[in-house]
Amino acid sequence: MDRTKYLLIGGGLASLSAAESIRERDADGAVMMVGRETYIPYNRPPLSKGYLLDGDWEPSDFRRHDDEWYEQQNIAFRGGVTATAIDIESSEVAMSSGDSVRYERLLIATGADVIRLNVPGADLEGVHYLRTIPDADALLGASKAAEGVVVVGGGFVGLELASSFRQLGLDVTLVYMEDHLWSTLLTPQISEWLAGHYRDQGVHLLPESQVAAFRGDGRVGAVALASGSELPAEFVALGVGVRPATQLVDGTVLAGPNGIATNSRLETEAPGVYAAGDVALYEDVVFEKRRRVEYLGAARGHGTVAGANMAGGDEEYAEVPYCFSDLFDLEFEFAGDFDVAPDHVALDGQPSDGPFIARYFVAGRLTAAVCVDREEDEVDAVQDEIRAAQS
Ligand SMILES: Cc1cc2nc3c(=O)[nH]c(=O)nc-3n(C[C@H](O)[C@H](O)[C@H](O)COP(=O)(O)OP(=O)(O)OC[C@H]3O[C@@H](n4cnc5c(N)ncnc54)[C@H](O)[C@@H]3O)c2cc1C
């Protein structure tokens, strides 16, 4: 049986950040990363943006380190291998390759899996989701061969895909269930402004629309909506959410309904076992509640803290939740807690006039902010304001 001091499960940026952090404290301890994908860790955000828009990126253009770095750091990366079972009592993880690995410290950073619509025609060719480089390659190929696309989902990935495909010159119809775009983050008023921007760019918006089926003979040709109408579709791109990839911990004490619970040090209830990134349901000390987020910044921050603690440190993750998105010419940044809808919004700048910050208040307390096209120091300052407002 293989043995390693640090076993990092997952080949994403949470795992990589943990490896970097471990190496800052422990130059020699054996580190093994195990990843289901064959690629060494890469940034996913460009997959729905620059990768589609430019069309000629190589995966190496957006990975964080090249192969040589892993060699220099003495980090063993096992790509194309899935961890299939954990035995917490004996500190062992079984791998799809048939072997098992014994660890001293374990990180579970398995990320999230896309939610797939379970409707008739779901398996037709031309129905696409996006999480990985091969997914993006398939979308890129489809976009080059088509004049139009139906995008499903009015959140992060759906909006970004609609923006990218429209910029590529495709006829884009965006279908979403909610009555306004990005309903988890935007007030109806700000959302209406964004919808206007999408319409101005030529995107057809279909709110309050639910997909009932995909129609076609082998290959998708139309999207049937619950309303009874049908949209012709050369291909379909869906961004309807993700769920934490927790299969590995099913049947263990770490299993839970919404990710793997940790404290603010990213350690689970099993001593020496940590979780980070999209899969972690972590203790948010700023807002004093358990939270799971699906953002790059948290994945990196969690990984850094978990890695430090795995290597003997005592660090706490205490960041205000933050994420970014690029839609057409607009740079969005979101900070804070969007779980409760604001009862008051203070605007600094007007959406219709250019850059703005919308501060969200709940019962008189600043809880979150939406920043569009604002400078980095302004966004940092808003995060400080949000943090101060909770103490
Ligand atoms: C298209 C797209 C655009 C995005 N854009 C933005 C953005 O603009 N801004 C932003 O803040 N965030 C964005 N995100 C979200 C961000 O990329 C994620 O929050 C981040 O990737 C999470 O990192 P992670 O390491 O936790 O998980 P992941 O990146 O999902 O990595 C987990 C890895 O673990 C592997 N794995 C899973 N189970 C196992 C197992 N049992 N054994 C071995 N390996 C396993 C998976 O295959 C995967 O490679 C985007 C995501 C996508 C998909």
The ligand as a Gaussian input file, in Angstrom:
#p B3LYP/6-31G(d) Opt

LIG

0 1
 C      -17.567000      27.472000     -16.438000
 C      -17.260000      27.971000     -15.066000
 C      -17.060000      29.332000     -14.865000
 C      -16.777000      29.818000     -13.599000
 N      -16.593000      31.151000     -13.438000
 C      -16.337000      31.643000     -12.217000
 C      -16.147000      33.041000     -12.031000
 O      -16.229000      33.827000     -12.971000
 N      -15.878000      33.486000     -10.780000
 C      -15.779000      32.645000      -9.703000
 O      -15.532000      33.112000      -8.586000
 N      -15.952000      31.307000      -9.851000
 C      -16.236000      30.798000     -11.073000
 N      -16.423000      29.450000     -11.238000
 C      -16.402000      28.582000     -10.048000
 C      -15.006000      28.101000      -9.710000
 O      -14.359000      27.624000     -10.855000
 C      -15.127000      27.001000      -8.656000
 O      -15.642000      27.596000      -7.488000
 C      -13.787000      26.343000      -8.377000
 O      -13.350000      25.650000      -9.516000
 C      -13.907000      25.362000      -7.209000
 O      -12.670000      24.740000      -7.022000
 P      -12.578000      23.326000      -6.294000
 O      -11.134000      22.975000      -6.301000
 O      -13.326000      23.356000      -5.032000
 O      -13.401000      22.323000      -7.219000
 P      -13.229000      21.914000      -8.738000
 O      -12.639000      23.008000      -9.533000
 O      -14.553000      21.367000      -9.151000
 O      -12.173000      20.730000      -8.682000
 C      -12.484000      19.498000      -8.089000
 C      -11.748000      18.423000      -8.840000
 O      -11.860000      17.208000      -8.118000
 C      -12.147000      16.144000      -9.018000
 N      -12.812000      15.070000      -8.274000
 C      -14.099000      15.012000      -7.866000
 N      -14.321000      13.864000      -7.184000
 C      -13.150000      13.196000      -7.170000
 C      -12.742000      11.950000      -6.612000
 N      -13.588000      11.185000      -5.926000
 N      -11.466000      11.565000      -6.801000
 C      -10.593000      12.342000      -7.487000
 N      -10.922000      13.531000      -8.029000
 C      -12.185000      13.954000      -7.864000
 C      -13.019000      16.796000     -10.066000
 O      -13.027000      16.039000     -11.250000
 C      -12.312000      18.147000     -10.224000
 O      -11.265000      18.060000     -11.143000
 C      -16.692000      28.922000     -12.500000
 C      -16.894000      27.552000     -12.703000
 C      -17.178000      27.078000     -13.971000
 C      -17.400000      25.602000     -14.187000

